[in-house]
Amino acid sequence: MSGFKIACGLCAALMLLVGATAALAQQQKQQQKQQQKQQQDETFTIHYDSGSRDQVLADAVRNGWSVLREYPKFNRLIVSTLDGTDPTAAAAAAAPGEATVGVASLSSMSHVAGVERNGFIRAPRPVPDYEATSGSAGAFGSAASAGQQQPQPGSAQQQGRVRARGAKAEPQLCSAGDPNNPDAGMGLESEGVPYGISMVQADTPEMRAIAREHRDKVLYCVIDTGLDIQNQEFDKERTSGCIGPGVAGGNLTTRESFKYCYNWNEDQHGHGTHTSGTIAALRNGRGVVGVSPEGAHMYHYNFFGPNEQEPVDLTVATWLECIDELDRRKAATNTPDMKLVISMSFGVDYPNTFAQTAIKSLAAERTDVIWFSSAGNSGDGTMGCPACYPEVISVAAVDWAGRVAGFSTRNAAVDLAAPGVKTVSTVPLANTAGSDYYFSGTRDIISTHPPLTLPTSTPGSSGSSSSASASAFFSAPPVGRIKGAPSGSVTADLVNCGLASNGCPGAAGKMCLVQRGQTTFCQKIASCVAAGGVAAVLYNAADKPACERFTGVDVTTCEQERPAGGWPVAVTVSRAQGEALRAAAADAAAKGGSLSVTLAVPDSAPQKEIGLAAFSGTSMACPTAAGVAGLVWSAHTSCSSSEIRAALEKTAKRPDNSTSAWTKEYGAGIVQALAAHQYLTQHPCSGATVATLESAAVRTPAFGVDLSHTFWDSHWSWAKAQNMSFVSVNITVTDPETGEPLADQDVRIAVRPASGSSSGPDGSSPEVKVTCEKHSLETDDDGVASAACTLQGAQPGHKVTLIVKVPAGDSGFREVVLPYELVV
């Protein structure tokens, strides 16, 4: 008998392996098709010399290129191959004397200053709720007190949560409400003010008055995925956008052929309606309010349409179109001092020379325009663009307690922070059908037989004489709806599948209980169905807070794992609720019975007037900060964009106990509308470039080896063993007119070895890494800021060319090249 069971287990394992192999092959095939499609769509930017446009255009066409777009203002052509082949490969394979279509041939054409691969920007997506956590406490508060930094599975602390053998399990009751989502259910019964609006001081009486009185002074241009104008949170008279034929061939020389957008009032993703509502959702007695809720001027540029990606060069087209719209509205409303705030909640992980050149030129020309971009959701130091461009204000995300979000990118480009974790805003009405946001108020989703044995009180309460009801237990926190899973009612015995990493034996005809971890949610539910399961309950991971609501699961993106008969009825529950079901099923089995569970998931029709949802991401933080900038600027239109930026950074809320003017997590801090307004009231603008470090001259930093410090002396043997040496970077800031040193100036530095710059006495090229103790400094009375750095990988006698990046005003960062020979 045991041999039969082993054989069956091996069969099941082999079936899973075959299925996984087939799925992997299908995935690889789809990826290959996507790569081929992207290669066919790949475009290149040709930068030509002034006055040579016609010649370069003719040469490009003669060489087999299709000219898609042109930007005469910047001497750029956008071209593509006609046959979809890789241009570089085509150039290499061409026979001598044959016309080539490769990059090399274009670069060699007369009057061509450069050729650049265009690349693609992917359509933005919010961070799933189950990943939207605080990554560190920072200095705003203790992460532990907020339910963060939970013990890892298998640790002694985690094992302490598991009941001792033989002990009776007692489910943990959670308090009503969601401590990890303060805005849960906001706007469903009455108008609400999201926590993010209050955190940035946009809902104070002073700022509410400014939003009403100066609403005609600022135009917000949101570049995103579209806006559902049927959502009644938008002022239809003041909200419009780009209407165009979609991304098609054309010439940007005239306005009629200028637009490369999709219809602005169509949002197939939902992302653009959310970011737009964060800025401009109306104060109308229902739903929620935005940062500027009194009828702000809104112009939406639907950059992505139904697509997953668009060429990078088209970001320049969006900027030109937004600026063009500003000029049109200035004339139409007779408001010559109207300003433009551009919000971009998207990015790509590499810079584009054309885009960088264009925005530098536009920012210098138009001091009535300011750019904001999301910092990115990598959770690490990945540099994303357009946030990487010095002219753009890069925005990081924090939660309701001011803690930096775990997903928020941390790098030297971060300028400001704003709320971006589970922020409530508008979504297309069609997206509310089956929405978890509206589902969260539904009760009696889960019932059991026999009933669960529940405690008589919630943690911290004085107790109650009657047992808690199952309805209340599964409402605190609310059960989560899985996007893409059907509605319906299912009753079946519960089977504990653990993590379902190796399938779910014994699930035939039963309801699967599966814990989060190791495999994807789609794989877990698919494994349940493959084993004959008829429904599924997913509960939160062992290292998550017991009472944290588990939401955000989406199976619509998992077509490869989708069962042939479709997805079953399925929901998500908290760790406490899942553990209670698991314990009850085990207790029933020990008595020779089973636990019967009923899932009743009702149909959910789309909302008819207002649609809301809670999203997370630096995509949500970006429009919040952009909204604040516009709100403040509307009351201070004599300010230039650089003066507004300086005021926002100077008045931003820094982390408590922070002595640094800037950090890679928060930038200058959380943007504050009222504080910035009050500062500008006390310090009126001149409309000129700010006379601080941004307009100061930065002398070439003094640079040398510093091994005389006692710390380094005492650790020299260790450093030598680690192949490390120490240097000191000293930056002197002086007034450009008087030459006098400037004290108390904020300085950011980023030191790196120049590519291919390291060379040893023997001609070797060692890999050198540079790490500095600080990247945010302040000049002393002599105008000097110093930082100690380590060089790892350099040997005595090696010559290492280092690059130090220091602020250089409106032009961004100045790179100072420092040739240096390591001498020990």
LUMLUM-491957 format. One record per residue (C-alpha): residue number from 1; x, y, z. Coordinates in steps of 0.05 Angstrom, whole numbers, plus 5000, padded with zeros to 4 digits. Example, Ala and Ser with C-alpha at 12.3 -4.5 7.8 and 13.67 -1.06 7.14 Angstrom:
<vexvos>
  seq    xx    yy    zz
    1  5246  4910  5156
    2  5273  4979  5143
</vexvos>
This chain:
<vexvos>
  seq    xx    yy    zz
    1  5000  5000  5000
    2  5056  5048  5019
    3  5090  5031  4953
    4  5027  5050  4916
    5  5024  5117  4952
    6  5097  5131  4935
    7  5085  5114  4862
    8  5024  5159  4860
    9  5065  5214  4892
   10  5119  5206  4839
   11  5065  5208  4785
   12  5038  5272  4813
   13  5107  5302  4818
   14  5122  5282  4746
   15  5056  5312  4723
   16  5072  5377  4758
   17  5142  5376  4727
   18  5114  5365  4658
   19  5062  5420  4668
   20  5116  5468  4694
   21  5161  5451  4635
   22  5104  5463  4585
   23  5086  5529  4619
   24  5159  5551  4618
   25  5165  5534  4544
   26  5101  5573  4529
   27  5127  5632  4570
   28  5194  5631  4533
   29  5157  5629  4467
   30  5115  5689  4486
   31  5176  5727  4510
   32  5211  5712  4444
   33  5151  5739  4405
   34  5150  5801  4448
   35  5224  5812  4436
   36  5214  5803  4361
   37  5156  5852  4362
   38  5197  5903  4402
   39  5255  5894  4354
   40  5209  5909  4296
   41  5182  5970  4332
   42  5251  5994  4353
   43  5266  6065  4332
   44  5327  6110  4332
   45  5339  6183  4343
   46  5384  6220  4293
   47  5414  6285  4317
   48  5433  6327  4257
   49  5472  6392  4251
   50  5433  6457  4246
   51  5414  6474  4175
   52  5425  6403  4148
   53  5356  6374  4160
   54  5338  6363  4087
   55  5404  6329  4070
   56  5401  6282  4130
   57  5328  6267  4116
   58  5344  6248  4044
   59  5405  6206  4065
   60  5364  6169  4118
   61  5309  6151  4068
   62  5362  6131  4016
   63  5394  6084  4067
   64  5329  6046  4077
   65  5301  6081  4138
   66  5229  6102  4150
   67  5224  6171  4180
   68  5169  6169  4233
   69  5173  6236  4268
   70  5216  6297  4271
   71  5230  6351  4323
   72  5257  6412  4286
   73  5265  6451  4350
   74  5318  6401  4373
   75  5346  6379  4305
   76  5322  6308  4314
   77  5292  6255  4268
   78  5260  6191  4293
   79  5271  6133  4244
   80  5260  6059  4239
   81  5280  6003  4193
   82  5228  5983  4142
   83  5238  5908  4147
   84  5240  5902  4223
   85  5311  5875  4226
   86  5361  5894  4279
   87  5397  5955  4250
   88  5463  5938  4282
   89  5462  5867  4256
   90  5440  5891  4187
   91  5499  5937  4183
   92  5547  5882  4202
   93  5518  5832  4153
   94  5516  5877  4092
   95  5563  5859  4036
   96  5616  5909  4016
   97  5587  5964  3972
   98  5515  5949  3993
   99  5474  6003  4026
  100  5470  5990  4100
  101  5417  6010  4149
  102  5457  6003  4212
  103  5474  6053  4266
  104  5546  6056  4241
  105  5524  6078  4172
  106  5480  6133  4201
  107  5536  6157  4246
  108  5582  6163  4187
  109  5532  6204  4147
  110  5553  6276  4138
  111  5521  6327  4185
  112  5499  6273  4234
  113  5519  6293  4305
  114  5496  6228  4337
  115  5450  6168  4335
  116  5414  6139  4395
  117  5369  6079  4407
  118  5301  6106  4427
  119  5277  6052  4474
  120  5209  6044  4506
  121  5172  6066  4569
  122  5125  6015  4598
  123  5055  6035  4620
  124  5054  6047  4696
  125  5020  6000  4745
  126  5006  6011  4819
  127  5042  5969  4871
  128  4997  5912  4894
  129  4967  5923  4963
  130  5002  5861  4991
  131  5069  5893  4974
  132  5052  5963  4997
  133  5087  5963  5064
  134  5136  6009  5098
  135  5207  5989  5085
  136  5238  6023  5144
  137  5217  6064  5203
  138  5263  6121  5185
  139  5261  6175  5238
  140  5187  6188  5234
  141  5168  6132  5281
  142  5180  6061  5303
  143  5165  6009  5250
  144  5156  5956  5303
  145  5100  5996  5336
  146  5064  6000  5270
  147  5065  5926  5257
  148  5126  5927  5212
  149  5191  5887  5214
  150  5156  5822  5231
  151  5197  5760  5249
  152  5216  5714  5191
  153  5183  5646  5182
  154  5217  5593  5222
  155  5250  5641  5271
  156  5244  5630  5345
  157  5201  5691  5351
  158  5155  5667  5295
  159  5151  5597  5325
  160  5127  5629  5389
  161  5063  5647  5352
  162  5048  5574  5337
  163  5010  5539  5392
  164  5045  5484  5430
  165  5028  5412  5412
  166  4967  5389  5447
  167  4945  5460  5465
  168  4877  5482  5441
  169  4880  5535  5386
  170  4845  5601  5401
  171  4834  5647  5342
  172  4860  5718  5349
  173  4807  5771  5343
  174  4826  5837  5309
  175  4798  5905  5324
  176  4749  5936  5276
  177  4782  5978  5222
  178  4848  5967  5187
  179  4909  5997  5223
  180  4948  5988  5159
  181  4898  6025  5116
  182  4870  6087  5151
  183  4830  6107  5089
  184  4795  6040  5081
  185  4723  6051  5056
  186  4733  6126  5051
  187  4683  6162  5007
  188  4632  6105  5004
  189  4581  6139  5050
  190  4604  6211  5054
  191  4659  6255  5026
  192  4727  6241  5056
  193  4795  6274  5059
  194  4849  6222  5046
  195  4906  6221  5096
  196  4955  6243  5042
  197  4917  6308  5030
  198  4921  6325  5104
  199  4993  6303  5110
  200  5016  6353  5058
  201  4975  6410  5090
  202  4930  6418  5029
  203  4865  6416  5070
  204  4881  6473  5118
  205  4833  6533  5115
  206  4887  6577  5083
  207  4902  6527  5027
  208  4828  6513  5015
  209  4818  6588  5005
  210  4877  6590  4956
  211  4849  6532  4917
  212  4784  6571  4908
  213  4812  6641  4896
  214  4871  6625  4852
  215  4847  6564  4813
  216  4855  6600  4746
  217  4929  6612  4758
  218  4955  6541  4747
  219  4945  6487  4694
  220  4961  6416  4713
  221  4984  6371  4656
  222  4980  6298  4676
  223  5017  6251  4628
  224  4989  6182  4640
  225  4940  6129  4614
  226  4878  6171  4605
  227  4822  6199  4648
  228  4750  6174  4655
  229  4711  6239  4650
  230  4647  6201  4667
  231  4672  6200  4739
  232  4636  6259  4769
  233  4695  6278  4812
  234  4722  6321  4755
  235  4701  6391  4733
  236  4681  6379  4661
  237  4687  6453  4643
  238  4759  6457  4666
  239  4783  6387  4648
  240  4805  6369  4578
  241  4862  6335  4543
  242  4897  6314  4481
  243  4855  6284  4426
  244  4895  6253  4371
  245  4899  6195  4322
  246  4943  6156  4368
  247  5018  6147  4357
  248  5024  6151  4282
  249  5070  6180  4229
  250  5072  6254  4223
  251  5111  6318  4230
  252  5116  6359  4294
  253  5128  6423  4255
  254  5056  6447  4257
  255  5003  6442  4312
  256  4953  6404  4269
  257  5001  6345  4262
  258  5032  6355  4330
  259  4992  6307  4373
  260  5018  6237  4386
  261  4968  6220  4441
  262  4907  6175  4449
  263  4839  6204  4467
  264  4848  6234  4535
  265  4778  6215  4561
  266  4790  6140  4554
  267  4828  6103  4609
  268  4836  6028  4597
  269  4887  6020  4653
  270  4856  6061  4709
  271  4923  6091  4730
  272  4914  6159  4697
  273  4845  6171  4727
  274  4874  6157  4796
  275  4934  6205  4789
  276  4889  6259  4760
  277  4839  6253  4818
  278  4896  6258  4868
  279  4906  6329  4842
  280  4836  6352  4823
  281  4780  6309  4853
  282  4725  6359  4869
  283  4699  6380  4937
  284  4627  6363  4920
  285  4600  6329  4982
  286  4615  6258  4960
  287  4674  6213  4943
  288  4741  6243  4963
  289  4778  6309  4951
  290  4843  6321  4915
  291  4900  6368  4932
  292  4866  6425  4892
  293  4792  6407  4896
  294  4758  6473  4877
  295  4757  6465  4801
  296  4830  6463  4781
  297  4850  6470  4708
  298  4868  6399  4685
  299  4897  6377  4618
  300  4907  6302  4611
  301  4955  6273  4560
  302  4938  6200  4546
  303  5009  6177  4531
  304  4998  6101  4533
  305  4928  6089  4509
  306  4913  6014  4507
  307  4987  5997  4499
  308  5037  5969  4547
  309  5094  6014  4523
  310  5110  6074  4480
  311  5175  6102  4450
  312  5216  6146  4496
  313  5221  6204  4447
  314  5147  6216  4453
  315  5157  6243  4523
  316  5187  6304  4490
  317  5124  6309  4447
  318  5082  6308  4510
  319  5122  6365  4542
  320  5115  6407  4479
  321  5041  6394  4476
  322  5030  6411  4550
  323  5068  6476  4541
  324  5028  6491  4479
  325  4964  6480  4518
  326  4989  6528  4572
  327  4999  6582  4520
  328  4930  6569  4491
  329  4896  6575  4559
  330  4935  6638  4577
  331  4906  6671  4515
  332  4836  6641  4521
  333  4828  6661  4594
  334  4869  6726  4591
  335  4913  6699  4647
  336  4985  6716  4626
  337  5014  6694  4693
  338  4984  6624  4690
  339  5035  6569  4708
  340  5043  6497  4685
  341  5056  6437  4731
  342  5072  6372  4694
  343  5061  6306  4730
  344  5094  6243  4703
  345  5081  6178  4741
  346  5123  6132  4697
  347  5195  6118  4681
  348  5249  6077  4647
  349  5314  6054  4679
  350  5362  6089  4632
  351  5371  6162  4610
  352  5356  6185  4540
  353  5402  6237  4511
  354  5349  6269  4468
  355  5299  6275  4526
  356  5353  6301  4572
  357  5374  6354  4522
  358  5303  6374  4508
  359  5282  6383  4580
  360  5345  6422  4596
  361  5329  6469  4539
  362  5255  6475  4556
  363  5268  6487  4630
  364  5317  6543  4613
  365  5267  6575  4565
  366  5203  6567  4607
  367  5209  6588  4680
  368  5133  6583  4682
  369  5137  6507  4678
  370  5157  6456  4730
  371  5164  6381  4722
  372  5150  6325  4772
  373  5163  6251  4765
  374  5155  6188  4807
  375  5221  6164  4835
  376  5205  6091  4820
  377  5182  6028  4856
  378  5246  5987  4856
  379  5257  5993  4931
  380  5332  6001  4918
  381  5379  6051  4886
  382  5358  6040  4814
  383  5359  6105  4776
  384  5297  6118  4735
  385  5283  6172  4683
  386  5254  6224  4674
  387  5263  6228  4750
  388  5338  6224  4738
  389  5340  6290  4700
  390  5362  6348  4744
  391  5306  6392  4718
  392  5254  6343  4743
  393  5232  6339  4816
  394  5236  6265  4835
  395  5184  6244  4887
  396  5191  6185  4936
  397  5132  6153  4973
  398  5116  6150  5047
  399  5058  6120  5085
  400  5006  6150  5133
  401  5058  6152  5189
  402  5111  6186  5147
  403  5153  6123  5139
  404  5186  6112  5072
  405  5150  6058  5032
  406  5186  5992  5024
  407  5178  5996  4948
  408  5201  6069  4942
  409  5266  6078  4903
  410  5324  6107  4942
  411  5377  6145  4904
  412  5413  6211  4895
  413  5359  6238  4849
  414  5304  6239  4901
  415  5283  6311  4916
  416  5219  6306  4957
  417  5172  6256  4988
  418  5096  6251  4989
  419  5042  6201  5011
  420  5039  6142  4964
  421  5016  6080  5004
  422  4944  6059  4997
  423  4921  6128  4976
  424  4848  6134  4956
  425  4830  6170  4892
  426  4787  6164  4830
  427  4784  6106  4780
  428  4743  6093  4717
  429  4672  6073  4732
  430  4680  6009  4692
  431  4737  5988  4738
  432  4692  5987  4799
  433  4656  5924  4777
  434  4683  5869  4822
  435  4727  5920  4857
  436  4756  5901  4924
  437  4747  5973  4948
  438  4671  5966  4946
  439  4674  5893  4966
  440  4707  5911  5032
  441  4640  5932  5062
  442  4606  5866  5046
  443  4593  5819  5106
  444  4579  5745  5113
  445  4627  5725  5058
  446  4652  5665  5098
  447  4613  5619  5144
  448  4631  5551  5173
  449  4599  5488  5200
  450  4610  5474  5255
  451  4618  5547  5275
  452  4687  5571  5296
  453  4700  5576  5370
  454  4720  5649  5380
  455  4745  5689  5440
  456  4698  5734  5478
  457  4737  5798  5467
  458  4786  5833  5422
  459  4858  5843  5444
  460  4863  5899  5495
  461  4788  5902  5511
  462  4755  5887  5577
  463  4719  5826  5552
  464  4647  5808  5535
  465  4596  5759  5561
  466  4579  5731  5493
  467  4623  5699  5440
  468  4643  5739  5380
  469  4604  5722  5316
  470  4637  5691  5255
  471  4608  5749  5215
  472  4646  5799  5258
  473  4709  5756  5258
  474  4713  5755  5182
  475  4698  5830  5177
  476  4757  5852  5219
  477  4794  5859  5174
  478  4747  5851  5114
  479  4755  5791  5068
  480  4791  5810  5003
  481  4764  5800  4933
  482  4811  5770  4881
  483  4809  5808  4816
  484  4789  5761  4760
  485  4758  5708  4805
  486  4683  5698  4793
  487  4626  5712  4841
  488  4582  5656  4866
  489  4567  5612  4926
  490  4606  5549  4941
  491  4602  5501  5000
  492  4654  5447  5010
  493  4699  5415  5063
  494  4763  5452  5076
  495  4831  5421  5061
  496  4896  5452  5086
  497  4944  5457  5027
  498  4999  5493  5064
  499  5038  5535  5014
  500  5015  5490  4956
  501  5086  5489  4931
  502  5078  5416  4910
  503  5005  5417  4893
  504  4948  5403  4940
  505  4937  5327  4951
  506  4867  5308  4974
  507  4835  5371  4947
  508  4785  5336  4900
  509  4716  5365  4911
  510  4741  5408  4969
  511  4758  5480  4984
  512  4833  5495  4987
  513  4863  5535  5044
  514  4931  5562  5020
  515  4981  5607  5054
  516  5019  5662  5018
  517  5093  5647  5005
  518  5143  5613  4957
  519  5098  5609  4895
  520  5054  5660  4860
  521  4981  5669  4877
  522  4961  5645  4808
  523  5003  5582  4816
  524  4971  5568  4883
  525  4900  5573  4858
  526  4917  5534  4794
  527  4948  5478  4837
  528  4884  5475  4876
  529  4842  5468  4813
  530  4891  5417  4783
  531  4880  5374  4845
  532  4805  5378  4838
  533  4792  5436  4885
  534  4727  5475  4876
  535  4744  5540  4912
  536  4803  5572  4948
  537  4818  5615  5008
  538  4886  5648  5009
  539  4913  5675  5075
  540  4971  5720  5091
  541  5043  5699  5102
  542  5072  5678  5168
  543  5117  5739  5172
  544  5059  5788  5164
  545  5020  5822  5220
  546  4963  5778  5243
  547  4910  5831  5231
  548  4937  5861  5167
  549  4885  5858  5111
  550  4909  5816  5052
  551  4886  5847  4987
  552  4910  5864  4917
  553  4913  5794  4887
  554  4899  5796  4812
  555  4893  5734  4769
  556  4875  5771  4705
  557  4949  5777  4689
  558  4962  5702  4693
  559  4936  5674  4629
  560  4989  5619  4627
  561  4966  5590  4694
  562  4892  5600  4680
  563  4856  5532  4687
  564  4819  5507  4626
  565  4752  5514  4662
  566  4769  5584  4688
  567  4786  5609  4757
  568  4745  5584  4816
  569  4710  5626  4869
  570  4768  5651  4913
  571  4781  5703  4967
  572  4837  5728  5011
  573  4838  5734  5087
  574  4886  5757  5141
  575  4937  5712  5174
  576  4895  5710  5238
  577  4832  5689  5199
  578  4870  5637  5159
  579  4902  5607  5220
  580  4834  5602  5253
  581  4806  5563  5193
  582  4868  5518  5192
  583  4862  5503  5267
  584  4787  5490  5262
  585  4797  5442  5204
  586  4851  5404  5242
  587  4807  5401  5304
  588  4748  5374  5264
  589  4793  5322  5231
  590  4820  5300  5299
  591  4748  5285  5319
  592  4735  5245  5256
  593  4696  5299  5221
  594  4710  5358  5174
  595  4701  5433  5171
  596  4650  5455  5119
  597  4661  5525  5092
  598  4614  5568  5051
  599  4640  5624  5007
  600  4587  5673  4984
  601  4617  5724  4936
  602  4562  5770  4909
  603  4560  5802  4840
  604  4587  5872  4837
  605  4560  5920  4785
  606  4601  5981  4765
  607  4588  6047  4800
  608  4547  6097  4761
  609  4574  6165  4785
  610  4637  6161  4826
  611  4690  6107  4825
  612  4744  6101  4879
  613  4802  6056  4895
  614  4864  6055  4939
  615  4929  6050  4900
  616  5002  6049  4922
  617  5066  6072  4888
  618  5110  6131  4877
  619  5061  6142  4820
  620  5012  6165  4874
  621  5064  6207  4910
  622  5082  6245  4847
  623  5014  6279  4833
  624  5008  6294  4907
  625  5072  6334  4906
  626  5055  6364  4838
  627  4987  6386  4866
  628  5021  6420  4924
  629  5069  6457  4878
  630  5011  6482  4836
  631  4971  6502  4897
  632  5028  6543  4926
  633  5049  6572  4858
  634  4978  6596  4844
  635  4984  6645  4902
  636  5055  6667  4885
  637  5056  6675  4809
  638  5115  6724  4812
  639  5159  6664  4829
  640  5200  6627  4778
  641  5198  6551  4776
  642  5266  6548  4811
  643  5240  6593  4867
  644  5180  6548  4877
  645  5224  6487  4878
  646  5271  6519  4929
  647  5213  6538  4974
  648  5184  6468  4972
  649  5251  6437  4989
  650  5266  6488  5044
  651  5199  6478  5079
  652  5192  6403  5070
  653  5182  6363  5134
  654  5246  6327  5150
  655  5247  6262  5190
  656  5248  6274  5265
  657  5318  6275  5295
  658  5348  6282  5226
  659  5409  6326  5221
  660  5415  6319  5146
  661  5385  6369  5098
  662  5374  6312  5049
  663  5369  6236  5048
  664  5363  6187  4991
  665  5298  6161  5021
  666  5260  6226  5031
  667  5300  6278  4992
  668  5289  6344  5029
  669  5229  6314  5064
  670  5153  6309  5058
  671  5125  6367  5018
  672  5084  6417  5058
  673  5036  6465  5024
  674  5020  6513  5081
  675  5093  6518  5103
  676  5116  6534  5032
  677  5060  6586  5024
  678  5078  6620  5090
  679  5152  6620  5072
  680  5139  6654  5005
  681  5093  6704  5038
  682  5150  6724  5084
  683  5202  6720  5029
  684  5170  6745  4965
  685  5198  6721  4899
  686  5236  6763  4849
  687  5223  6717  4790
  688  5297  6707  4781
  689  5342  6648  4793
  690  5349  6633  4868
  691  5412  6664  4896
  692  5435  6604  4936
  693  5479  6546  4919
  694  5441  6537  4854
  695  5469  6602  4828
  696  5536  6596  4863
  697  5601  6577  4829
  698  5630  6510  4849
  699  5705  6507  4846
  700  5740  6442  4829
  701  5742  6404  4895
  702  5809  6395  4928
  703  5823  6321  4928
  704  5875  6279  4962
  705  5892  6217  5002
  706  5879  6223  5077
  707  5912  6166  5115
  708  5935  6207  5174
  709  5870  6201  5212
  710  5878  6158  5274
  711  5818  6115  5255
  712  5848  6098  5189
  713  5916  6086  5221
  714  5888  6038  5271
  715  5851  6000  5217
  716  5904  6003  5163
  717  5922  5928  5166
  718  5849  5910  5159
  719  5839  5958  5102
  720  5900  5933  5066
  721  5875  5861  5072
  722  5808  5884  5043
  723  5845  5918  4985
  724  5817  5985  5008
  725  5844  6056  5013
  726  5814  6121  5039
  727  5808  6189  5007
  728  5777  6255  5026
  729  5733  6295  4979
  730  5730  6369  4994
  731  5681  6415  4958
  732  5688  6491  4962
  733  5627  6535  4947
  734  5638  6608  4931
  735  5596  6668  4910
  736  5603  6677  4835
  737  5609  6752  4841
  738  5651  6765  4903
  739  5689  6699  4907
  740  5673  6696  4981
  741  5659  6627  5011
  742  5586  6609  5023
  743  5571  6576  5090
  744  5512  6532  5107
  745  5501  6510  5035
  746  5469  6442  5022
  747  5515  6399  4979
  748  5501  6330  4951
  749  5558  6289  4923
  750  5560  6224  4885
  751  5630  6197  4872
  752  5643  6142  4822
  753  5701  6117  4780
  754  5697  6138  4707
  755  5683  6080  4660
  756  5747  6046  4639
  757  5788  6097  4677
  758  5826  6050  4724
  759  5894  6027  4702
  760  5951  5994  4740
  761  6026  5999  4729
  762  6023  5933  4691
  763  5967  5959  4645
  764  5912  5920  4682
  765  5843  5950  4690
  766  5819  5935  4761
  767  5746  5943  4781
  768  5744  5999  4832
  769  5685  6013  4877
  770  5674  6079  4913
  771  5634  6086  4977
  772  5626  6151  5016
  773  5605  6160  5088
  774  5556  6215  5069
  775  5523  6240  5006
  776  5488  6300  5037
  777  5534  6353  5065
  778  5534  6425  5088
  779  5590  6476  5078
  780  5626  6503  5139
  781  5646  6575  5152
  782  5700  6569  5100
  783  5650  6546  5048
  784  5679  6475  5049
  785  5641  6409  5053
  786  5682  6345  5063
  787  5667  6271  5059
  788  5710  6210  5072
  789  5706  6157  5018
  790  5735  6088  5008
  791  5765  6059  4945
  792  5759  5984  4941
  793  5798  5945  4888
  794  5852  5997  4875
  795  5925  5979  4887
  796  5984  6027  4900
  797  6007  6056  4835
  798  5938  6050  4803
  799  5911  6112  4767
  800  5837  6121  4780
  801  5797  6176  4747
  802  5740  6195  4793
  803  5678  6236  4778
  804  5647  6279  4832
  805  5577  6305  4820
  806  5561  6370  4854
  807  5500  6417  4848
  808  5504  6469  4794
  809  5439  6507  4797
  810  5384  6503  4745
  811  5430  6464  4700
  812  5428  6407  4751
  813  5492  6373  4772
  814  5562  6390  4750
  815  5609  6332  4740
  816  5681  6346  4761
  817  5732  6297  4734
  818  5790  6283  4780
  819  5850  6243  4754
  820  5883  6211  4814
  821  5942  6165  4825
  822  5935  6123  4887
  823  5999  6129  4929
  824  6007  6090  4993
</vexvos>
